[in-house]
């Protein structure tokens, strides 16, 4: 059974940093597109960052220059380094693993909460 488990969330002051981790027990992890999404109360879930099997990364405009996504295919883990955090970054952050074909299998983690507040 596939498991996707996030960790690393917490409370941080504005301007601070956090690193989220997502471990996925997926066979052939390296070919999956891995993404981080977030959902704030009363808002829709949105893509924060994603990285393809080739290492190509893309980011939401709101986090460009502040967040970095990286993957370690040996450890089957994807990371989200978040710097210069703002209160508006507060949300539940979810990891997603998606097989890169139309209608490909998609797996979600349970989420980890990030709160940016003084």
N, C-alpha and C positions, 0 to 999 in steps of 0.2 A: 504494500500500500504506500502510495506517495505521501510524503510529509513535507510541508513547507513551513519552516519555523523562523519567525523573526525575533530579534532581540536588540537591545541597545537603546530603547527609548527611555524617556525620563523627563525631568524638569531641568531646564537650563535658562540662564539669564539671556536677555537680548544681547547679541554680539558674540555669544558663545558658540561652542561646537559640540556635535554629537556624531557618532558613527553607528549606523544601523547595520546589522548583519542579517543575512537570510540564508539558512542552510536548507538545501532541498535534496531529499533522498530520491533522486530521479535517475533512472538508467539513461545513459547518453545525455547527461546534463549539458555537455558542451554544445549541443546543437540547439538548445532551447534559447529563445529570447527571454531575458530576465528583466523584469521591470519593477519599479517602485511606484506605488500610487498612494494618494492620501485622500482622506475624507474628513472635513471639519463638520462640526454640528450644523445641521440644516443646509449643508451643501452637498453637491454631487461628488462622487469619487472622481479624482483627476489624476492623469499621468504626471509623475514628477520627473522620472528619468527611466531610460531603458537602454539595455546593451545587447547587441546581437551576438551570434556565435562568432562572428569575425572580429568582434570587439568594437564595432561602431556604436557610439553612444549618442543619444539625443536627450534633450532636456526641455522642460517647460520654460518659457521665457522668464517666468517669475523666479527661477532658481539658477539660471545660467550665471556662471562665474562664481557661484557660492557653493553649489553642490557638485559632487563628483561620484559617478557610479563606476564600480570596478567589479570584475568577476575573477574567481579563482576556480578553474575547472577541476583541478586536482582535489581541492577541498569541497567542491560542489557548493560553493558559497558565493553570494553576491553582496557587495557592500554599498552603502550610501554614506559618503562623508559629507556632513552638513556643516558649513562654516557661516559665520556672520548671520546667525539665526535671528529671525524677526518674529514678533508676536503672531503675525499672520501665517507663519509656518506651523503653528500649533494645529495638530490633527492626529488622527489615527493613521499610521503608515502601514501599508500592506505590500507584501511581496507577491509577485506573480511570475509564474513560469509558463511560457506559451510555446507550443510546438510551432515552428515557423511555416505552416501551410494554412491555406484557407480552411477554416473550421477545425484547426488543429487543437489538440487537447490543451486545456488551460487549468492550472492549479493555483490556488490562493492560500496564503497563510492566514493566521488568525488576527494579525495586526499587532502593532506596538504603538503605544501612545507617546506623542512628543508634545510637551508643553513648554512654550517659550514665554517666560514671565519674570518680572522683577519682584 
